[in-house]
Amino acid sequence: MSAHAQRRAALDGWLAALAPIWMPSPFCEARPAWCHTHPELTEALLDLDDPTLVALSADDDVARAFLLPYLPALAEVPALIALPARELAPAPVSHAAWEFIPGRKAAQIDAFANAVGAPQAPLVEWCAGKGHLGRRFLMSWGGEARALERNAVLCREGEALSARAGLQQRFTVADVLAPEAAASLAGAHAIALHACGDLHRRLIDLAGPAGARALDVAPCCYPLGADDLYRPRGGASALKLDRNALRLAVTETVTASPRLAAESERLSAWKFAFIALREAHAPGAPYRTFKPTPAVWAGRGFAFFLQSLAAREQLPLDAELDFAVAEAAGWARHRAARRLQLPRQACRRAIEIWLLHDLALALENAGFEAELHRFCPRTLTPRNVIVSARR
Ligand SMILES: C[S@@+](CC[C@H](N)C(=O)[O-])C[C@H]1O[C@@H](n2cnc3c(N)ncnc32)[C@H](O)[C@@H]1O
């Protein structure tokens, strides 16, 4: 059994045992069933003050230390999610060349290039956007690169940038999900930074049969384009991951600005106010998701927001409704849900690492040597793992 198969099997068992903790979302169920089996944990979470909650939400290690006395199985997490970090000798590149990329993106691209090193074959950049990643490789190591991108405007802008830099980078307006995309991978070294969901899965599915020589991909947005139930690629597994589980794997985000964070909290509380009224209207009815709310609603105050959402979702509002009471109920639900979410969050990296080992296993089965490594700190991007494969 390969190292990826062993790790995936170990994660299979651990995730199955902890499923009652990570599967139900406190954003959909006010009190998931584990609240009844773990009353002390529930009480400790609901008692958390705001600064402690912020500290626990911001750091998985700190959260795990807090949760460990109630959930001893979390002690296994560090070993289950460990991956090596990799940085080869940094390749020099002139600063001026990078001025057109926002700072965080440039740092991610630098880290990706440093971790991958010199290309093994002509590059094919998958879902390239303006092709910044491919250009970064060409600036360091020369050679040629092809960029596949669906958006023709991004292709044109990328072409202008590479012409200015005098690099051998060609753009093709292409849908990588179309059958003809496979041909572009023959003999190539495929690279992809943050190809979402089915875009990175497609690359990994094609790499073997299409005859790619090497592949380095940093996956992201696992739920995008996924089937209702994730189809394991590295061989059968007892673990069933639905779209909610894939969503959980990517809930960690880089800290938003304080203003955006406050707006997002308020929006959540207001949605909970609606959810609480809907539950009161139809007690015991299963949770139903609803479409995103237009930004203008939130800008016009709570009463307008609630009335608009209720009208769209066909929830009759009591003419006597006390909006202040309804909003306070929303905030109470929001505060509880954020606290009860912590045990789930302590499991999310394990789901992501399971998915990554599954992709690595698929590549091994297709005849590659596959590796996983971290290419940057999680503060730069939480999607910080490269799936790397060589013939
Ligand atoms: C998240 S962006 C990543 C872009 C770039 N790799 C980066 O890190 O900045 C995803 C890119 O994939 C492109 N894309 C989405 N679906 C695609 C498809 N089916 N075929 C080709 N490109 C696609 C989008 O237009 C977008 O430029």
The ligand as an SDF file (V2000), in Angstrom:
LIG
                    3D

 27 29  0  0  0  0  0  0  0  0999 V2000
   -9.7590   30.9830   -9.9030 C   0  0  0  0  0  0  0  0  0  0  0  0
   -9.2520   31.5290  -11.4900 S   0  0  0  0  0  0  0  0  0  0  0  0
   -7.5510   31.1060  -11.4150 C   0  0  0  0  0  0  0  0  0  0  0  0
   -6.7680   31.8710  -12.4220 C   0  0  0  0  0  0  0  0  0  0  0  0
   -5.2520   31.8040  -12.2210 C   0  0  0  0  0  0  0  0  0  0  0  0
   -4.7770   30.4280  -12.2790 N   0  0  0  0  0  0  0  0  0  0  0  0
   -4.8850   32.4620  -10.9140 C   0  0  0  0  0  0  0  0  0  0  0  0
   -4.4800   31.7730   -9.9720 O   0  0  0  0  0  0  0  0  0  0  0  0
   -5.0290   33.6810  -10.8530 O   0  0  0  0  0  0  0  0  0  0  0  0
   -9.9540   30.3680  -12.5290 C   0  0  0  0  0  0  0  0  0  0  0  0
   -9.7810   30.6740  -14.0140 C   0  0  0  0  0  0  0  0  0  0  0  0
  -10.3300   29.5700  -14.6950 O   0  0  0  0  0  0  0  0  0  0  0  0
  -11.0180   30.0320  -15.8410 C   0  0  0  0  0  0  0  0  0  0  0  0
  -11.9770   28.9920  -16.2190 N   0  0  0  0  0  0  0  0  0  0  0  0
  -13.1310   28.6590  -15.5880 C   0  0  0  0  0  0  0  0  0  0  0  0
  -13.7380   27.6290  -16.2020 N   0  0  0  0  0  0  0  0  0  0  0  0
  -12.9430   27.2850  -17.2430 C   0  0  0  0  0  0  0  0  0  0  0  0
  -13.0250   26.2910  -18.2570 C   0  0  0  0  0  0  0  0  0  0  0  0
  -14.0500   25.4470  -18.3020 N   0  0  0  0  0  0  0  0  0  0  0  0
  -12.0320   26.2290  -19.1670 N   0  0  0  0  0  0  0  0  0  0  0  0
  -10.9890   27.0790  -19.1160 C   0  0  0  0  0  0  0  0  0  0  0  0
  -10.8400   28.0530  -18.1920 N   0  0  0  0  0  0  0  0  0  0  0  0
  -11.8110   28.1520  -17.2580 C   0  0  0  0  0  0  0  0  0  0  0  0
  -11.6460   31.3240  -15.3780 C   0  0  0  0  0  0  0  0  0  0  0  0
  -11.9850   32.1390  -16.4820 O   0  0  0  0  0  0  0  0  0  0  0  0
  -10.5310   31.8930  -14.5020 C   0  0  0  0  0  0  0  0  0  0  0  0
   -9.6650   32.7030  -15.2600 O   0  0  0  0  0  0  0  0  0  0  0  0
  1  2  1  0
  2  3  1  0
  2 10  1  0
  3  4  1  0
  4  5  1  0
  5  6  1  0
  5  7  1  0
  7  8  2  0
  7  9  1  0
 10 11  1  0
 11 12  1  0
 11 26  1  0
 12 13  1  0
 13 14  1  0
 13 24  1  0
 14 15  1  0
 14 23  1  0
 15 16  2  0
 16 17  1  0
 17 18  1  0
 17 23  2  0
 18 19  1  0
 18 20  2  0
 20 21  1  0
 21 22  2  0
 22 23  1  0
 24 25  1  0
 24 26  1  0
 26 27  1  0
M  CHG  2   2   1   9  -1
M  END
$$$$
